[in-house]
Amino acid sequence: MANRFDVSGKLALVTGASSGLGRHFARTLAAEGARVILAARRVDRLEALAAEINDAGGDAFPVAMDVTSADSVQAALDAVLAHYGEPADIIVNNSGLSRENWFTSMDEADFDLVMDTNVKGVWLVARAFAGALAKSGKPGSMINIASVAGLRVGYTMAAYCASKAACDHMTRAMALEMTRYGIRVNAIAPGYFETEINEDFLNNEEGKRMMKRIPLGRFGEHEELSGPLLLLASDAGGFMTGATIVVDGGHMHSSL
């Protein structure tokens, strides 16, 4: 039987590909044969990752993108169409950030940045890239990277929790609208995986105490997100749309 998880020949966009989970998603898709568009603001990092993938026999194209800017997203789409002659049929909406503070002390600018990146950014990328895919008449898959923080809450995380809850729910609204084009829209909600953004917290005493509350007793390994990613990106997940896959070591179900 053919490999249902095969993405070879597909054209995949990964936002936030300059570091962390985005970089891992890009490497995973490239290793499975997809052509990969690497999008982020830090172009020097994208170029280094593109060189790594291309040197290994893959096909990676770096493109500057600020997901909070409609003009930047459109310019990235134009660059992709000029380079490949077609829109991406896998869209991984991964860009995201957090600004943690008690909600009564948070600056308005920090709140706006979290919402602009984690909510508006998902919408802007989806509007441009899924819109272009729909116009092309090709089927495809969009994967929004949500978070368990959008399903539960934590101290000093009001803005981030709200933004990821919006991302999760917007995924279902997008899924409903895109079915007529044969485009599936799903989400992955990771628990705690170490990245440049959270490594200091996860390795301090508070982070170690939190790790003990995770039923599997550890933080996730990046590779443990590869299966869910490929499931949703490939024909193996062909009957899945509007779903959110939680990958958190059981954290969502830890005892109160």
Secondary structure as UniProt FT lines:
FT   TURN            4..5
FT   TURN            8..9
FT   STRAND          11..15
FT   TURN            16..18
FT   HELIX           20..31
FT   TURN            32..33
FT   STRAND          35..40
FT   HELIX           43..55
FT   TURN            56..57
FT   STRAND          60..64
FT   TURN            67..68
FT   HELIX           70..84
FT   STRAND          90..93
FT   TURN            103..105
FT   HELIX           108..115
FT   HELIX           116..120
FT   HELIX           121..125
FT   HELIX           126..130
FT   HELIX           131..136
FT   STRAND          140..145
FT   HELIX           148..150
FT   TURN            155..156
FT   HELIX           158..178
FT   HELIX           179..181
FT   STRAND          183..190
FT   TURN            196..198
FT   HELIX           199..202
FT   HELIX           205..211
FT   TURN            212..213
FT   TURN            215..216
FT   HELIX           222..225
FT   HELIX           226..233
FT   HELIX           235..237
FT   TURN            238..239
FT   STRAND          244..247
FT   TURN            249..250
FT   HELIX           251..253
//
